[in-house]
Structure formats: structure tokens, C-alpha cells
Amino acid sequence: MDAGARRQAGLTALYLGVFATIWFSVPAADPPLRAALVVASGLALLTALLGAVVVVRTGRAAAALPRDRAADRRYGVIVAVEFAVAVLGALALAGLGWSEFVPVLVCAVVGLHFVPLAPVLRDRLLVPLGVALCLVALAGLAVALTSSVRSGLVVGTGAGLLLWGYAARALLTTTRTA
């Protein structure tokens, strides 16, 4: 695996490990699920830290590689739109008194943003990850509307597991030699 690909995999593990940790903190759960979420959060954070180690170790070699400025701009626009939609949607839901559905909206927006990011990051597996996150959001909505289970429990646990799994997969690819 070349330095650029190794660095990209490390960044993926770092970012998605951090976001998995955050998602695992969303649900208000009773024991024993609460303990499982704390453990999963810690493992996701460890994955992120190991991703950071990979990034630091490949820093010099990867820094010498040319940057794709157009891809950097597209990445920035996609993330900015994602953030704006999530924040404005969350504010709208809160204003309407539907705060319980904020995790559903945010999870769906995060899932959708992976689709245009896939070609920018040259990672076609981001598309199924995005679809899976959208399905988790839909499941959280359905559960909240049809039972007493809060959407945050379903969405936080599901999104955390998906992002952590993807982060761990990225981290494992850095151990391959080419």
C-alpha cells in the first residue's frame, strides 16, 4: 500500500472512529446496554487513535505527494452542505417540538453525504455505508413512531456500529503490504 493510500485509510479510521464514539454517546440506555455502549465508544476511540498514529507515521511520505485541489474543494462543499442541512434541520425540528427526531435527520444527512463523497475520496464502499446509515435512520424513525423506544437509541447504536466497523476496516487495510 502506497503512502497516500495508507494515509487516507488512517484518516478514515481517525474521522469515522471519532464520529462512531460520538454516535455511541447519543442513546440514553439502561444497563446492560449502557455498559456495552461505553465499551463500544472506548473501542471506537481507540480505533481513531490508531488511525491518527498511521497518519502521523505516513506524514512525511504522504506530504510529498501532490494535492488534488479540485477534490479538496468538492470535499469542502459537500461537508459544508451536509453541516448546514443538519444544523438547519435540527433547529427546525427543535422549533417544532420534534427534538426526538434530530438523530434520525442527522443520521440520514450523514448517510446521504457519503454518496457524493465516494468519488471525491475514491472509495466506492462509502456508497453502501451511506445507504446503510439511511436505513438506520429510517429504522429509528419507524421504531420511534410505533413504539416507546426512542429514535436516538436505534440511530445512535446503529450509526455508531456502522461507522466503527468502517473505521476498523480502514485501519486493517493499513496493515497490508504492497
N, C-alpha and C positions, 0 to 999 in steps of 0.2 A: 504494500500500500504506500503510495507516494505521500510526501509531507503535507501537501494541500488536502488530500482526501482524509488523511489521518487527523489533521487539524479540524476539518469540517465535522468529522464524526465526534471528536472531542467537544466541539461547540454544541453539537446536537445533544450529547449526553449532559452537558452542563445546563443548557437552557431548559430542556424538557425535564431534567431531573429537578430543577428548581420549581418549575411550574407544577410538576406532579406533587411535590412537597406542599405547595400552596393548595392544590385541589384536595389533598388528603385532610387539610385543616378546615375545609368548608363544612363538612357534616357535623351536626350535633348528635352524637351517637351515645348509646348506653353501653356499658360493659356487656360482653367482651369485645364488641365491635370497636369501641373506643380505643382499647389497647391495641387491637390489630391495626387501626388507622395510624396510631402513634408509631408503631414499629415500621409500617409501610412508609410513613413520612420520613423517618430516620434513614431507611434504606434508600429512598429516592434522593435524599440529600447527600448520602454517601456516593451515589452514582454521579450526582452533579459534581461533587468534589473530585472524584476520579477523572471526570471529563475535563475539569479545569487543569488537572495535572497533565493530561495529554496535550491540552492546548499550550501550556507553558513549555513542555518538553519539545514540542514541534515549532515553537515560536520563531526561532531564528531561520530555520529552513523554510518554513511557510511564508515568512515575511519577505523573503527574496522573490517569491512568485508574483507575477503581475496581477493587479486587481481588475475585476470587471466592473467598471464604474456604472455601466448601464444596468447591470444586475443589482448593484448596490442601491441605485435609485429606485428600481422596481420594488426591491425588498422594503425600502423605507416607505414607499407609498402604500404598499399592501398592509404593512404593520400600522401605519398611521390611520388608514381607513378602518382597520379592524378595531383599533383602540377607540376611535371616535364613535363607531356604531355601538360598541359595547357600553361605553360610558353614557352616551345619549339614551340608548335603550334602557339601561339600568335606571337612569334618572326618571325616564318616562314611567317605567313600571312602578318605581317607588312613589312617584307622584300620584299614580292611580290607585295606590294601596295594594299593589300586587308584588311586593318585595320578594315573596317566596319564589317567584319565577325568575328572579335575576340570575341565579346559577344556570337555569335552563337556557336563557338567552345568551349568556356569556359562553357557555359550552358550545352552543350552536354556531356562534360567531367565530370562535376559535377553530372549530371543525371546518367551517367554510373557508377560512383564510388559508388553510393548508393546501387547498386545491390550486389557487394561483401561485402559491409559493413553490409547489413541486417543480415546475420547470425552472424557476429562478435559482433554486438551490440544487437543481439537477438530482432530485431524489423522488423518483416516481412512487415510492412507497408512502409518501406523505398523503397521497390521494386516498388510499384505503384508511389511513389513520384519520383523515378528516371526515370521511363517511362514517366511520365507527363513532367518532365523537358526536356527530349529528344524531346518530341513532341513540346514543346515551342521553343526549338532551331530550329527544323525543320520548324515551322511556321514562325519564324523570318527570316530564310533563304528564304523561299518561298515569303514572303512579300517583302523582300529587292530586290529579283530578278525580281519581277513582278510589282512593284510599286515604287513610290518615297518615301515611308515610310522607314525609316532607321531600320535596324535589331535591333539595341540597344533599340529602343522604345518598340518593341514587346517582346524581350527577357528580358529586364530589368524589365518591368512591370509584365510579366508572371512569371518569376522566383521569383521575389520579393513576389508576391501574394502567390505562392505555398509554398515557404519557410516560410513565415509569418504564413500562415494557419496551417502548420505542427507544427511550434513553439507554436502557440496558443493552438493547440490540446494537445500537450505535457504538456503545462502549466496547462491546465484544468484537466488533469489526476492527477496532484499532489493534487488536492482538494478532491479526493476520499479517503475515509477511508476504511481500510480493517480489 
